[in-house]
Amino acid sequence: MLVVRFDIGKAKASKSWEGFIPNPKFKLLDQVSEVMRFKHYSLRTERTYREWIKRFIFFHGKRHPREMGAFEVERFLSDLAVTHKVAASTQNQAFNALLFLYREVLHQEMGQLAEVERAKRPERLPVVLTRDEAQKVLNGMSGTFQLMGKLLYGTGMRLMECAVCDIPLPHICWRQGTI
């Protein structure tokens, strides 16, 4: 079992005194949404952070996060790695959600996390297609999917950027699936 420290000092969240003060009359998760929208976070990040915060609260028997600190965060993150066997990136996402909650919404320091069981990162080799293989994959598609595949391959767009592309572009005919 690998036990390491999360380095809170290097986390990207802004200092608590620079933050937006959410409406104290709102429920906690609504306050999280209010701060995230003020800071222009994406809606997907907002939903994901809210889910992690909710899981953290339920993990500790519906205690309010103000009553908890670094010890409870350590237990939650370690449980994710040991019991649920989540990926390291998933554990980091949960950590960042809780860091955001404490720094940006509650405006309190969480404290130093000392003994967190870390999820193991698998050793992977990247899978890269040759040009011929990529061409065969694209030729196996048709219509809008082929157009989207070509755009993703040729431009480096992310899937969601391409999927919600309702922008009228003069050289792209979405209905006919042509560039």
C-alpha positions in Angstrom: 0.0 0.0 0.0 1.3 3.4 -1.0 0.8 6.2 1.4 1.7 9.7 0.3 0.8 13.3 1.1 -1.5 15.5 -1.1 0.4 18.7 -1.5 -2.3 21.3 -0.8 0.2 24.1 -1.1 0.6 23.4 -4.9 -3.1 23.1 -5.6 -4.5 25.5 -8.1 -7.4 27.0 -6.2 -7.2 30.7 -5.4 -6.6 32.0 -1.9 -9.7 32.1 0.2 -9.6 35.9 0.7 -9.8 36.4 -3.1 -13.0 34.3 -3.3 -16.7 35.1 -3.9 -18.9 34.9 -0.8 -21.9 32.7 -1.6 -25.4 33.5 -0.3 -25.5 32.0 3.2 -29.3 31.4 2.9 -28.7 28.8 0.1 -28.1 25.1 0.8 -24.5 24.0 0.7 -24.6 22.4 -2.8 -26.4 25.5 -4.2 -23.6 27.6 -2.7 -21.1 25.4 -4.5 -23.0 26.0 -7.8 -23.1 29.7 -7.1 -19.4 30.0 -6.6 -18.6 27.8 -9.6 -20.8 29.8 -11.9 -19.3 33.1 -10.6 -15.8 31.6 -11.4 -17.0 30.4 -14.8 -16.4 26.7 -14.3 -18.0 24.4 -16.8 -21.3 22.8 -16.0 -19.8 19.3 -16.2 -17.2 20.3 -13.6 -19.9 21.8 -11.4 -22.0 18.6 -11.6 -19.0 16.4 -10.9 -17.8 18.5 -7.9 -21.3 18.6 -6.5 -21.5 14.7 -6.7 -18.1 14.3 -5.0 -19.1 16.7 -2.2 -22.4 14.9 -1.8 -20.6 11.5 -1.6 -18.2 13.0 1.0 -21.1 14.2 3.2 -23.0 10.9 3.0 -19.8 9.0 3.7 -19.6 10.8 7.0 -23.2 10.3 8.0 -24.5 13.6 6.6 -22.3 15.8 8.8 -21.8 19.3 7.6 -18.3 19.8 6.1 -17.7 22.8 8.4 -17.7 20.3 11.3 -15.1 18.2 9.5 -11.5 18.7 8.5 -8.4 17.0 7.2 -8.9 13.8 9.1 -12.3 13.2 7.5 -11.0 14.1 4.0 -8.2 11.6 4.5 -10.6 8.9 5.5 -12.8 9.6 2.5 -10.0 9.7 0.0 -8.4 6.6 1.4 -11.7 4.7 1.3 -12.0 5.6 -2.4 -8.6 4.0 -3.1 -8.9 0.9 -0.8 -12.6 0.0 -0.8 -13.8 1.3 -4.1 -10.5 0.8 -5.9 -10.9 4.0 -8.0 -8.3 5.2 -10.5 -5.7 7.8 -9.3 -7.3 10.4 -11.5 -10.7 9.8 -9.9 -9.2 10.2 -6.5 -7.5 13.4 -7.5 -10.8 14.7 -8.9 -12.5 14.0 -5.5 -9.6 15.7 -3.7 -9.9 18.8 -6.0 -13.7 19.0 -5.4 -13.2 18.9 -1.6 -10.3 21.4 -1.8 -12.6 23.7 -3.8 -15.4 23.3 -1.2 -13.2 24.2 1.7 -11.2 27.0 0.1 -13.7 28.7 -2.2 -17.1 28.0 -0.6 -16.5 27.5 3.1 -13.4 29.8 3.2 -11.6 27.7 5.6 -8.3 25.8 5.4 -8.7 22.1 5.4 -5.3 21.5 7.1 -2.5 19.2 5.9 -3.4 15.8 4.7 -0.9 13.4 6.1 -1.8 9.7 5.6 -3.9 9.2 2.5 -3.9 5.9 0.8 -3.3 6.7 -2.9 -4.9 4.8 -5.8 -2.3 3.1 -8.0 -1.7 4.4 -11.4 -1.6 1.7 -14.0 1.4 1.5 -16.3 0.0 2.0 -19.8 1.5 2.5 -23.2 -0.3 5.0 -25.3 -2.2 3.6 -28.3 -1.5 5.5 -31.5 -3.0 4.6 -34.8 -0.9 4.8 -38.0 -2.3 7.0 -40.8 -3.6 3.9 -42.6 -5.3 2.6 -39.5 -6.9 6.0 -38.8 -8.1 6.2 -42.5 -9.6 2.7 -42.2 -11.5 3.7 -39.1 -12.8 6.9 -40.7 -13.8 5.0 -43.9 -15.8 2.6 -41.7 -18.0 5.5 -40.6 -20.6 7.3 -42.6 -22.7 10.5 -42.6 -22.5 12.8 -39.7 -20.4 10.4 -37.7 -17.7 10.3 -40.4 -17.8 14.1 -40.6 -17.4 14.3 -36.8 -14.6 11.7 -36.9 -12.7 13.6 -39.5 -13.1 16.9 -37.6 -11.9 15.2 -34.3 -8.9 13.6 -36.1 -8.0 16.6 -38.2 -8.5 19.5 -35.8 -7.8 18.0 -32.3 -11.2 19.0 -31.1 -12.6 17.3 -28.0 -15.6 15.1 -28.4 -18.0 17.4 -26.6 -16.7 20.4 -28.6 -17.6 18.6 -31.8 -20.8 17.1 -30.6 -22.4 20.4 -29.7 -21.0 22.3 -32.7 -24.1 24.2 -33.7 -21.9 27.1 -35.1 -22.8 27.8 -38.7 -19.5 27.3 -40.6 -19.5 28.2 -44.3 -17.5 25.2 -45.5 -19.3 22.5 -43.4 -22.7 21.2 -44.3 -23.9 19.3 -41.2 -27.0 17.8 -42.8 -25.2 16.4 -45.9 -22.2 15.4 -43.8 -19.7 17.2 -46.1 -16.7 19.5 -45.6 
